[in-house]
Amino acid sequence: MVRACSFAGMVLSWAVLALASGAALAQQPKIDAGEEEYALHCAICHGIAGKGDGPYNQTRTRPTDLTVLAKANDGIFPFRRVREVIDGRREIEAHGTRDMPIWGSYFQAINGAHGNRPDNTEPHVRTRIKALVDYIYRLQAR
């Protein structure tokens, strides 16, 4: 009888622990990778809401209002153009030259002798860019 009670108590303890762990995980905030990338690399110029009103405005032209990209493109969000601006294939004067864009080499894959950082491999960079483009898409005025 003692063994049955001990086994039942152990099962009950594990069940309570599992439920408590699940509740703790459910309470943790979800991380939005695109929003995080935006906050770290774009909001300084484009503003938290993407309106072009960030605190760093040292360029000759005001930063683009990212919330109207689709509206300015006949209602279609320009995914490719936004991706090309971020990855450096399309230059924007305010972002600086490709040698020194405002965010450095963070959105460019670096391979070979000049620093094979594990977080700047092609798959990592593509993932960061995709998350950022998706977030900018979600900023669009409806």
C-alpha beads as a LAMMPS data file, in Angstrom:
LAMMPS data file: protein, C-alpha beads

142 atoms
141 bonds

1 atom types
1 bond types

-500.0 500.0 xlo xhi
-500.0 500.0 ylo yhi
-500.0 500.0 zlo zhi

Masses

1 110.0

Atoms # bond

1 1 1 0.000 0.000 0.000
2 1 1 2.859 2.354 0.784
3 1 1 4.335 1.790 -2.680
4 1 1 1.020 2.568 -4.385
5 1 1 0.676 5.803 -2.445
6 1 1 4.264 6.767 -3.169
7 1 1 3.844 6.038 -6.886
8 1 1 0.549 7.938 -6.999
9 1 1 2.153 10.836 -5.131
10 1 1 5.082 10.853 -7.533
11 1 1 2.755 10.881 -10.558
12 1 1 0.717 13.678 -9.008
13 1 1 3.899 15.659 -8.295
14 1 1 5.072 15.291 -11.898
15 1 1 1.662 16.324 -13.196
16 1 1 1.623 19.438 -11.016
17 1 1 5.175 20.274 -12.105
18 1 1 4.264 19.835 -15.779
19 1 1 1.201 22.058 -15.433
20 1 1 3.159 24.717 -13.578
21 1 1 5.921 24.653 -16.205
22 1 1 3.356 24.984 -18.999
23 1 1 1.711 27.932 -17.263
24 1 1 5.079 29.630 -16.781
25 1 1 5.938 29.161 -20.445
26 1 1 2.545 30.491 -21.517
27 1 1 3.133 33.679 -19.520
28 1 1 6.449 34.454 -21.205
29 1 1 6.159 37.162 -23.852
30 1 1 6.430 36.031 -27.445
31 1 1 9.464 37.354 -29.251
32 1 1 8.800 39.036 -32.571
33 1 1 12.106 38.767 -34.415
34 1 1 11.100 41.330 -37.039
35 1 1 10.041 43.865 -34.439
36 1 1 13.303 43.304 -32.580
37 1 1 15.380 43.797 -35.751
38 1 1 13.400 46.943 -36.538
39 1 1 13.870 48.367 -33.030
40 1 1 17.620 47.708 -33.152
41 1 1 18.396 48.866 -36.677
42 1 1 15.601 51.019 -38.124
43 1 1 13.631 52.835 -35.423
44 1 1 16.493 55.241 -34.703
45 1 1 15.733 56.959 -38.035
46 1 1 12.302 55.735 -39.107
47 1 1 10.725 55.980 -35.652
48 1 1 9.028 53.365 -33.489
49 1 1 5.849 53.466 -35.591
50 1 1 7.743 53.662 -38.907
51 1 1 6.567 57.195 -39.746
52 1 1 10.050 58.597 -40.440
53 1 1 10.193 60.520 -37.186
54 1 1 13.003 58.768 -35.315
55 1 1 15.330 60.677 -32.973
56 1 1 18.358 60.415 -35.292
57 1 1 17.700 62.688 -38.222
58 1 1 21.126 63.677 -39.463
59 1 1 20.404 63.215 -43.164
60 1 1 19.566 65.865 -45.730
61 1 1 16.214 64.242 -46.415
62 1 1 13.693 63.074 -43.882
63 1 1 13.663 59.273 -43.407
64 1 1 10.961 57.495 -45.376
65 1 1 7.562 56.906 -43.805
66 1 1 7.626 53.108 -43.988
67 1 1 3.907 52.834 -43.230
68 1 1 2.883 54.048 -46.699
69 1 1 5.132 51.912 -48.914
70 1 1 2.203 49.832 -50.158
71 1 1 -0.010 52.886 -50.628
72 1 1 2.691 54.566 -52.721
73 1 1 2.941 51.386 -54.812
74 1 1 -0.722 51.125 -55.908
75 1 1 -1.661 49.203 -52.767
76 1 1 0.930 46.454 -53.261
77 1 1 3.710 46.128 -50.705
78 1 1 7.075 46.140 -52.542
79 1 1 8.620 43.106 -50.796
80 1 1 11.505 42.767 -53.245
81 1 1 12.447 46.458 -53.212
82 1 1 12.402 46.577 -49.387
83 1 1 14.537 43.422 -49.191
84 1 1 17.026 44.885 -51.689
85 1 1 17.340 48.103 -49.695
86 1 1 18.042 46.121 -46.538
87 1 1 20.529 43.686 -48.064
88 1 1 22.355 46.453 -49.927
89 1 1 21.513 45.652 -53.540
90 1 1 19.518 48.887 -53.812
91 1 1 21.288 51.942 -52.456
92 1 1 19.497 54.668 -50.532
93 1 1 21.568 57.829 -50.107
94 1 1 20.471 58.324 -46.496
95 1 1 21.652 54.817 -45.573
96 1 1 25.184 55.614 -46.642
97 1 1 27.474 53.807 -49.051
98 1 1 27.491 50.031 -49.249
99 1 1 30.902 50.110 -47.558
100 1 1 29.374 51.777 -44.515
101 1 1 25.565 51.594 -44.415
102 1 1 23.899 52.929 -41.286
103 1 1 23.640 49.364 -39.867
104 1 1 27.117 48.223 -40.938
105 1 1 27.441 44.686 -42.261
106 1 1 24.699 43.241 -40.064
107 1 1 22.437 42.400 -43.017
108 1 1 25.230 41.097 -45.245
109 1 1 26.653 37.580 -45.163
110 1 1 30.324 37.594 -44.228
111 1 1 32.181 34.482 -45.231
112 1 1 35.818 33.694 -45.798
113 1 1 39.044 35.086 -44.374
114 1 1 37.587 38.373 -43.114
115 1 1 35.591 36.919 -40.260
116 1 1 33.361 33.922 -40.591
117 1 1 31.017 34.944 -37.764
118 1 1 28.421 32.226 -37.143
119 1 1 25.575 34.771 -36.923
120 1 1 26.408 36.304 -40.313
121 1 1 26.168 33.221 -42.486
122 1 1 23.840 33.437 -45.474
123 1 1 20.938 31.554 -43.777
124 1 1 21.131 33.730 -40.643
125 1 1 21.212 36.952 -42.628
126 1 1 18.321 35.865 -44.866
127 1 1 16.263 34.980 -41.802
128 1 1 16.895 38.391 -40.211
129 1 1 16.046 40.207 -43.444
130 1 1 12.860 38.181 -43.961
131 1 1 11.728 38.898 -40.393
132 1 1 12.407 42.611 -40.865
133 1 1 10.619 42.824 -44.229
134 1 1 7.636 40.973 -42.748
135 1 1 7.541 43.423 -39.840
136 1 1 7.672 46.452 -42.153
137 1 1 4.818 44.861 -44.114
138 1 1 2.797 44.705 -40.883
139 1 1 3.428 48.433 -40.314
140 1 1 1.515 49.355 -43.473
141 1 1 -1.432 51.721 -43.092
142 1 1 -4.684 49.954 -43.833

Bonds

1 1 1 2
2 1 2 3
3 1 3 4
4 1 4 5
5 1 5 6
6 1 6 7
7 1 7 8
8 1 8 9
9 1 9 10
10 1 10 11
11 1 11 12
12 1 12 13
13 1 13 14
14 1 14 15
15 1 15 16
16 1 16 17
17 1 17 18
18 1 18 19
19 1 19 20
20 1 20 21
21 1 21 22
22 1 22 23
23 1 23 24
24 1 24 25
25 1 25 26
26 1 26 27
27 1 27 28
28 1 28 29
29 1 29 30
30 1 30 31
31 1 31 32
32 1 32 33
33 1 33 34
34 1 34 35
35 1 35 36
36 1 36 37
37 1 37 38
38 1 38 39
39 1 39 40
40 1 40 41
41 1 41 42
42 1 42 43
43 1 43 44
44 1 44 45
45 1 45 46
46 1 46 47
47 1 47 48
48 1 48 49
49 1 49 50
50 1 50 51
51 1 51 52
52 1 52 53
53 1 53 54
54 1 54 55
55 1 55 56
56 1 56 57
57 1 57 58
58 1 58 59
59 1 59 60
60 1 60 61
61 1 61 62
62 1 62 63
63 1 63 64
64 1 64 65
65 1 65 66
66 1 66 67
67 1 67 68
68 1 68 69
69 1 69 70
70 1 70 71
71 1 71 72
72 1 72 73
73 1 73 74
74 1 74 75
75 1 75 76
76 1 76 77
77 1 77 78
78 1 78 79
79 1 79 80
80 1 80 81
81 1 81 82
82 1 82 83
83 1 83 84
84 1 84 85
85 1 85 86
86 1 86 87
87 1 87 88
88 1 88 89
89 1 89 90
90 1 90 91
91 1 91 92
92 1 92 93
93 1 93 94
94 1 94 95
95 1 95 96
96 1 96 97
97 1 97 98
98 1 98 99
99 1 99 100
100 1 100 101
101 1 101 102
102 1 102 103
103 1 103 104
104 1 104 105
105 1 105 106
106 1 106 107
107 1 107 108
108 1 108 109
109 1 109 110
110 1 110 111
111 1 111 112
112 1 112 113
113 1 113 114
114 1 114 115
115 1 115 116
116 1 116 117
117 1 117 118
118 1 118 119
119 1 119 120
120 1 120 121
121 1 121 122
122 1 122 123
123 1 123 124
124 1 124 125
125 1 125 126
126 1 126 127
127 1 127 128
128 1 128 129
129 1 129 130
130 1 130 131
131 1 131 132
132 1 132 133
133 1 133 134
134 1 134 135
135 1 135 136
136 1 136 137
137 1 137 138
138 1 138 139
139 1 139 140
140 1 140 141
141 1 141 142
